[in-house]
Amino acid sequence: MRSLSVASLVHTFSGDFVAANALADELYALTDEQRSPAWKPLGMMAQGYVLRLMGKASDAVQVITAGVTAHRSNGATITTPLAFSSDNG
């Protein structure tokens, strides 16, 4: 799942939003299949990054905020700065 998360971000930041979105969707779906709830918020945030860079700011804010909230509920904070950074796109 880490590979899907990183690959999605690489594609996002290189401008390949179709590939990034497909990988984020795959990560999100795999978390349910593998019962890995800790990865689900990362999939949500990755989907939000793609939405943001595609100009869908309102949708992005909702998805990223939900992802960050879920991520924090797991006790994690490491990706929080990236989620709210204005320099990542």
C-alpha positions as CSV (number, residue, x, y, z in Angstrom):
1,M,0.0,0.0,0.0
2,R,2.9,2.3,0.6
3,S,3.9,1.9,-3.0
4,L,0.5,2.9,-4.2
5,S,0.5,5.9,-2.0
6,V,3.9,7.1,-3.1
7,A,3.2,6.4,-6.8
8,S,0.0,8.3,-6.6
9,L,1.9,11.3,-5.2
10,V,4.6,11.1,-7.8
11,H,2.1,11.1,-10.6
12,T,0.1,13.9,-8.9
13,F,3.2,16.2,-8.6
14,S,4.3,15.3,-12.2
15,G,0.9,16.3,-13.6
16,D,-0.4,12.9,-14.6
17,F,-3.7,13.3,-12.8
18,V,-5.4,10.3,-14.5
19,A,-2.7,7.9,-13.3
20,A,-2.6,9.6,-9.9
21,N,-6.3,9.3,-9.5
22,A,-6.4,5.7,-10.5
23,L,-3.7,4.8,-8.0
24,A,-5.4,6.7,-5.2
25,D,-8.7,5.0,-6.0
26,E,-6.9,1.6,-6.0
27,L,-5.3,2.4,-2.6
28,Y,-8.6,3.5,-1.2
29,A,-10.3,0.3,-2.4
30,L,-7.5,-2.0,-1.2
31,T,-7.7,-0.6,2.3
32,D,-11.1,-2.2,2.7
33,E,-10.2,-5.4,1.0
34,Q,-7.0,-5.8,3.1
35,R,-8.7,-4.4,6.2
36,S,-6.0,-1.8,6.7
37,P,-7.8,1.3,8.0
38,A,-4.6,3.2,8.7
39,W,-4.0,3.5,4.9
40,K,-7.5,4.6,4.0
41,P,-7.0,8.3,5.1
42,L,-3.9,8.4,2.9
43,G,-5.9,7.3,-0.1
44,M,-8.5,9.9,0.7
45,M,-5.8,12.6,0.9
46,A,-4.3,11.5,-2.3
47,Q,-7.7,11.7,-4.0
48,G,-8.0,15.2,-2.6
49,Y,-4.6,16.3,-3.9
50,V,-5.7,15.3,-7.4
51,L,-9.0,17.1,-7.1
52,R,-7.1,20.3,-5.9
53,L,-4.7,20.2,-8.8
54,M,-7.6,19.6,-11.3
55,G,-9.2,22.9,-10.1
56,K,-11.9,21.3,-8.0
57,A,-11.0,23.1,-4.8
58,S,-14.3,22.7,-3.0
59,D,-14.3,19.0,-3.5
60,A,-10.6,18.8,-2.6
61,V,-11.1,20.6,0.7
62,Q,-13.9,18.2,1.8
63,V,-11.9,15.1,0.8
64,I,-8.6,16.2,2.3
65,T,-10.2,17.4,5.5
66,A,-12.0,14.1,5.9
67,G,-8.7,12.3,5.2
68,V,-6.7,14.3,7.7
69,T,-9.4,13.9,10.4
70,A,-9.4,10.1,9.8
71,H,-5.6,10.1,9.8
72,R,-5.5,12.0,13.1
73,S,-8.0,9.7,14.7
74,N,-5.4,6.9,14.1
75,G,-2.9,9.0,16.1
76,A,-0.9,9.9,13.0
77,T,0.3,13.4,12.1
78,I,3.2,12.9,9.8
79,T,1.5,13.8,6.5
80,T,-0.6,16.6,7.9
81,P,1.7,19.4,6.7
82,L,1.7,18.0,3.2
83,A,-2.1,17.9,3.1
84,F,-2.4,21.6,3.8
85,S,0.7,22.8,1.9
86,S,0.2,25.3,-0.8
87,D,3.6,24.5,-2.3
88,N,2.8,21.0,-3.4
89,G,1.1,21.9,-6.6
